[in-house]
Amino acid sequence: MATQQTARNMVAGPTPDLGKLADPIERLAGIFADLGGELGEFGAQLRELRADAEKPGEKATTGEGNDMTGQDTQPERTGPPPEHPPKQRQPVPDKLPPPTAAVDTGPAPLPGEPVDTSFAEPTQTPAAQAAGAAPYQGADAERGRIGGEGSTEHRAPAGDQLPAASAAQDGPTGDHVLADAPARADDRAFSDEWLPENRAPSLDPVPQRAGVLDVIANWTARQGTRVLAWAGAAITLLGVVLLMVMAVQQGWIGPLGRIAAGGGLGLALLASGVWVRRRSAPAAAFSLAATGIAALYLDVLAATALYRFLPAPAGLGAALALSVAGLWLADRWRSQALAVGVVLGCALCAPLLCAPLLFGPVPAATALLTGFLVVLKIAATPVQLRRGWRGLTAASAFPAILAALISDGLALSAREPWTAAWAALAVSVTGLALAAATAHRRGKDPIGIALLISAAAPTALVAPMLGRWPAFGFLALLGALYFAVWCAGRVGRLPAAFGVVAGGVSAMLLFQLTVLCTGASARSISVLAEALLLAMLAFRLRGKGLLLSAALFGSAGTLLALLIDVPPSLFTGFPAQPYFDDGRALTPAMLGGLAAFLLIAGATTATTWAAVRMNVLPRTPQALTLAAVGLLYGCGGAVLTASLLVLPTTSGFLAGHALITVSWMVLAFLLLLRGIGSVPPRVAGFALVGVALAKLLLFDLAALSGLARVLAFLAAGLILLAGGTRYARLIGGREARAGIAS
């Protein structure tokens, strides 16, 4: 008990630094003191039992219900009473409530010292006090208020309170405070008053919705300086362009004076921007610097395109140097606005400056303007890759593509495509490189994919004006570059989606190359051959993009073949175009038709088979319908064409139709035999038998005559009998084996 009294006195000391820790330490001290008392009592009982057991001739007995397990009943003793009688146990509360008195938080902390507020009670806010709210009485007062208003929250029993005698014995310490503290709930159960619909209304003012004038006022306060600065820059730059154009028209100043004045104005604006930047006015500095660099750029463009003071290579080099300087300044100042302002100022004002030359008789001026915009794109690439500025990427890339497309249109009208073709190729190659670099740094940037798709448009548009072999060279070069990007996407060097798009553009360029560089007779054959190769490559590489390209190529090639090389009229009349011309057989046309028929059958079958194996199409008869139609048309046309090659007369035409019917019957029974253990071939076989019988009865019976009709019916009947017998045997054997196994 002395230890308990000492611990209580130590805790009860009014030490300012430990004031806020009084409650938990007092609680722990009380628990440990009571535990020591219980252990002492239990030890005294054990000593008494040992003493009774050691007395000769006496046996320790216990009263009813005392099994020496720590019950409150004491064992009966015959000897003298123990030297230290057990002390009466004092009830200890399971949970002690915090004191209601204010907790001393100790002295003020030193500057920079962290403040522990874990034991501090919340206080009422000044705003709430000013509104007339009652002062905050602490968490226990709040719980007492809730519990007294019909709350279901239970309180601790009265037996858990510390007795007053203990408080009087210990003196004015923490026990006295604990004895006077209200009861505390065992569980933090919430009453109905804590629900949101029963809470008291908040005293904080509800924010009102800002009006239109407030929104405008806030926007002008934040963005007003920037808007005024950039508006002034745009108007100034437009004024410079108008001044130079008017000076040219009126002849006020000589060409050299105009160039010198423009250069001086650009340098002055650039120097003003640097000076303003040093005085902490970034928006005005950015606009002044962008205007100055754009003015210098336009000055170099005028000296090159308008006045011929500089040759084209020197002018492009000077423009590149100015663009690099301006974008370096934007990178140093970390301003995307300055970079975009420089690029857009140059790109938008350059066509206005060169307007007298754009629609003139010299289309090379448009190509030169495109070259200047390509220089802007090249200069902006390192900065946009370093900083990741998407706005700079779009501002530097798309104006060049638009200028190249306009140049292609003007070249088409002037019939001088070569200069525009080289400019378009430069735009396409640099655009592809910029798109690939952007995708490598920012894989999910949509601007990179948009640039990848649009970069090929200028070259694809100008290629048909160049002739067969020049177009082949331009398109093959650009297609190979896009194919390399697709390969990079396949091996993981570039994002997979980016590589798929590049592969699609490469396939489009391949199709255009095939259409432009092959003759009319070989065009469909080439496209169908490419479709067959793409289907095989798609299955090999498991590429759905390649499979889509194969389907598109196959559809386009089949359509071209049906319109030109192998029309359906070949099956219905003799002689028919394009196999005969004025009754004369055309062997090259027949050979081309034979190849087209075989490729139609092969391309449709290979594409459908690859789609089924890659789980793009389900393994159902409906999914195989298109392949079945292409296979029937291709095989039937190939048989008819081969018959006409051997005998280019009416007899050859009739024999060809008889052979088509017989070949369909043979193919149908091959499918039936294959379908013994598979449902789709079996269904396809029966369907083909029906189609062959329909042709035999509806077409061959009326169109064929003489020996051809007889041979067709006899051959079809014999095949039906033989094939049906074989099919029945196989089905019977399978059922017999199934019965034995069961």
C-alpha positions, 0 to 999 in steps of 0.5 A, spaced: 500 500 500 505 504 501 507 503 493 500 505 491 500 511 496 507 513 493 505 512 486 498 516 487 502 522 490 507 522 484 501 522 479 497 527 483 503 532 484 501 539 480 507 539 475 505 543 469 509 539 464 505 533 466 498 536 467 495 534 461 498 526 462 494 526 469 488 522 467 491 516 464 497 515 469 492 516 475 488 510 471 494 506 470 497 507 477 490 505 480 489 499 476 497 496 478 495 498 485 489 494 486 492 488 482 498 488 487 493 488 493 489 482 490 496 478 489 498 480 496 491 477 498 492 471 494 499 469 497 496 470 504 491 465 503 496 460 500 501 461 506 495 459 510 493 453 507 500 451 507 501 452 514 494 448 515 497 442 511 504 442 515 500 441 522 500 433 524 493 430 525 489 436 522 486 436 515 484 442 511 477 442 510 473 447 506 466 450 507 460 449 502 462 452 495 469 453 496 474 450 491 480 454 493 479 457 486 479 464 488 472 465 491 470 470 496 468 465 501 474 463 506 477 456 508 475 454 515 481 454 520 483 451 526 489 454 528 490 462 530 488 467 525 493 469 520 498 475 521 496 479 516 488 479 515 486 480 508 484 487 506 477 488 504 477 489 496 475 496 493 471 496 487 475 498 481 471 501 475 472 498 468 473 504 465 475 511 468 472 517 465 476 523 463 476 529 469 471 535 467 476 540 470 480 544 465 486 540 463 493 544 464 496 544 457 503 546 461 507 552 459 507 555 452 512 551 447 518 554 444 519 557 437 519 551 432 517 546 438 511 541 436 505 542 440 501 535 442 494 537 442 492 529 443 489 531 450 486 538 449 479 539 449 476 542 443 473 549 444 468 554 442 469 558 435 469 565 436 464 565 430 460 561 434 461 565 441 459 571 437 453 568 434 450 567 441 452 559 442 453 556 449 460 555 451 463 548 449 463 544 456 467 538 453 465 531 450 463 528 457 458 534 458 455 533 451 455 525 452 451 527 459 446 531 455 445 526 450 444 520 455 439 524 459 434 525 453 432 519 452 438 516 449 439 508 449 446 509 451 448 505 457 452 508 463 457 504 468 454 501 474 454 505 480 459 500 483 464 502 478 465 509 482 471 510 486 469 510 493 469 517 497 474 513 502 479 512 497 479 519 495 479 522 502 485 517 504 489 519 498 488 527 499 486 532 493 489 528 488 487 525 481 483 520 485 478 526 488 477 528 481 476 521 478 471 520 484 467 526 482 467 525 475 460 523 471 459 516 469 462 514 462 459 510 457 462 503 455 460 503 448 460 509 443 453 508 441 450 513 437 443 516 439 438 519 434 440 526 435 447 524 432 443 522 425 444 528 420 436 529 420 436 531 427 442 535 428 442 542 430 443 547 424 450 549 423 452 556 425 457 557 419 454 562 413 452 558 407 456 560 401 452 563 396 452 562 388 456 567 385 453 571 379 455 572 372 458 579 374 462 576 380 464 571 375 467 576 370 470 580 375 474 574 378 476 572 371 478 579 369 482 579 376 486 573 374 487 573 367 486 580 365 493 582 364 495 576 360 489 577 355 491 584 354 498 582 353 497 577 348 492 581 344 497 587 344 502 582 341 497 579 336 495 586 334 502 589 333 504 583 329 498 584 324 500 591 324 507 589 322 505 585 317 500 590 314 505 595 314 510 591 310 505 589 305 502 596 304 510 599 303 511 594 298 504 596 294 505 604 295 513 603 294 514 608 300 521 605 302 526 600 298 526 593 299 532 593 303 529 599 308 523 595 309 527 589 311 532 593 316 526 596 319 522 590 320 529 587 323 530 593 328 522 593 330 523 585 332 530 586 336 526 592 339 520 588 341 525 582 343 529 587 348 523 590 351 521 583 353 527 581 356 527 588 360 520 587 362 521 580 364 527 582 369 522 587 372 517 581 374 512 582 369 511 575 366 505 576 361 507 582 358 514 579 357 512 573 354 508 577 349 513 582 347 518 576 346 514 572 342 512 578 338 519 580 337 521 573 334 515 572 330 517 579 327 524 577 325 522 570 323 517 574 318 523 579 316 527 573 314 521 570 310 520 576 306 527 577 305 527 570 302 521 569 298 519 576 296 525 580 295 530 574 293 535 577 298 537 570 301 537 564 297 532 558 299 537 554 303 540 561 307 533 563 308 531 556 311 537 556 315 536 563 318 529 562 320 531 555 323 536 559 327 531 564 329 526 559 331 531 555 335 533 562 339 526 563 341 524 556 343 530 556 347 528 563 351 521 559 352 525 553 355 529 558 359 523 562 362 519 555 362 513 558 358 509 554 354 505 560 352 511 564 349 513 557 345 506 557 342 506 564 341 512 564 337 510 558 333 503 560 332 505 567 330 510 565 325 505 560 322 499 564 322 502 571 319 507 567 314 501 566 309 499 573 310 506 576 308 506 571 302 499 572 300 501 575 293 505 569 291 501 563 294 496 564 288 500 566 283 503 563 277 509 560 281 507 554 285 514 554 288 513 559 293 507 555 296 513 550 297 518 554 300 512 557 305 511 549 307 519 549 308 519 555 313 513 551 317 517 545 317 523 549 320 518 551 325 516 544 327 524 541 327 526 547 332 520 546 336 521 538 337 527 538 342 523 543 347 516 540 346 520 533 348 523 536 354 518 539 357 512 535 354 508 541 352 502 538 348 500 545 345 507 546 342 506 539 339 500 541 335 502 548 334 508 546 330 506 540 327 499 541 324 500 548 320 505 545 316 501 539 314 495 544 312 500 548 308 502 542 304 495 540 303 494 547 300 501 546 296 498 540 293 492 543 291 495 549 287 500 544 284 494 540 281 491 546 278 498 548 275 500 541 273 507 542 276 507 537 282 514 536 283 516 542 288 510 540 292 511 533 292 518 534 295 515 539 300 509 534 302 514 528 303 518 533 308 512 534 312 510 527 312 517 524 314 518 530 319 511 529 322 512 521 322 518 522 326 515 527 331 509 523 332 514 517 334 518 521 339 512 524 342 509 517 343 515 514 346 515 520 351 508 520 352 505 514 350 497 516 351 498 522 348 492 523 343 496 528 339 501 523 337 496 519 334 493 524 330 499 527 327 501 520 325 495 519 321 495 526 318 502 526 316 501 521 311 496 525 307 500 530 303 504 525 300 498 520 299 495 526 295 500 528 291 503 521 289 497 520 283 500 526 280 507 524 279 506 518 274 507 510 276 514 509 278 515 516 282 509 515 285 511 508 287 518 511 290 514 516 294 509 511 297 514 505 298 519 510 302 513 512 306 510 506 307 516 503 309 517 508 314 510 507 317 512 499 317 518 500 321 514 504 326 509 498 326 515 493 328 517 498 333 510 497 336 510 490 336 517 489 339 515 494 345 519 500 343 513 504 342 506 503 345 502 498 342 496 502 340 501 507 336 504 501 332 497 498 330 495 505 327 502 506 324 500 499 321 494 501 318 497 507 315 502 503 312 497 498 309 493 504 306 499 506 303 500 499 300 493 499 297 494 506 294 501 504 291 498 497 288 492 501 285 497 506 282 502 502 280 499 496 277 495 496 270 487 495 270 488 488 268 492 486 274 489 491 279 484 486 283 489 480 282 495 484 286 490 487 291 487 480 292 494 477 293 496 482 298 489 480 302 491 473 302 498 475 304 496 479 310 491 474 312 497 469 313 501 474 316 495 476 321 494 468 323 502 467 324 503 474 328 496 474 332 495 481 329 488 483 329 490 489 325 493 485 320 487 481 320 482 487 319 487 489 313 486 483 310 479 483 310 479 490 307 484 488 302 480 482 300 473 486 300 476 491 295 480 486 291 473 482 290 469 488 288 474 490 283 474 483 280 467 483 280 466 490 276 472 489 271 475 482 271 470 476 273 463 479 273 457 475 274 455 475 267 461 470 265 456 464 268 450 466 264 451 467 257 456 466 252 460 469 249 461 474 255 466 480 256 472 480 258 473 473 255 471 475 248 471 481 244 467 480 237 467 473 238 474 472 239 477 469 245 482 473 249 487 468 252 490 473 257 484 476 259 482 468 261 488 467 264 487 473 269 480 471 270 483 464 272 488 468 277 482 472 280 477 467 281 482 463 285 485 469 289 477 470 291 477 463 293 483 463 297 483 470 300 476 469 303 477 462 305 484 464 309 481 470 312 475 467 315 479 461 317 484 466 321 479 469 324 476 463 327 482 460 329 484 467 332 477 467 336 475 473 332 469 469 329 465 464 332 466 456 330 458 456 327 456 455 320 453 462 320 460 465 321 462 461 315 457 463 310 461 469 307 467 464 306 463 459 303 460 464 298 467 466 296 469 459 295 463 457 291 464 463 286 471 462 286 472 455 285 466 455 280 469 461 276 476 457 276 473 451 273 469 455 267 475 459 265 479 452 265 474 449 260 474 455 256 481 455 255 481 448 253 475 449 248 473 456 247 466 455 244 459 454 246 461 446 248 466 448 252 462 453 256 456 448 257 462 443 259 464 448 264 457 448 267 457 441 268 463 440 271 461 446 276 455 442 278 460 435 279 465 439 283 460 442 287 458 435 289 465 432 290 466 438 295 460 437 298 461 429 300 468 431 302 465 436 307 460 430 309 466 425 310 470 431 314 464 432 318 463 425 321 466 428 328 465 435 327 458 439 326 460 445 322 463 441 316 457 437 316 452 442 316 456 446 310 456 439 306 449 438 306 448 446 305 452 445 299 449 438 296 442 443 296 446 448 292 448 443 287 442 440 286 438 446 286 443 448 280 442 442 277 435 442 276 434 450 275 439 452 271 443 446 268 436 442 266 434 449 262 441 451 259 445 445 258 443 441 252 445 434 249 450 430 252 452 435 257 446 435 260 446 427 260 453 427 263 451 432 268 445 428 271 449 421 271 455 424 274 451 428 280 447 421 281 452 417 281 456 421 286 450 422 290 449 414 291 456 413 292 457 418 297 451 417 301 453 410 301 460 411 304 457 416 309 451 411 312 457 406 313 461 411 317 455 413 321 453 406 322 460 404 324 461 410 329 454 408 332 457 401 333 463 403 336 459 408 341 455 402 343 460 398 345 464 403 349 458 404 353 
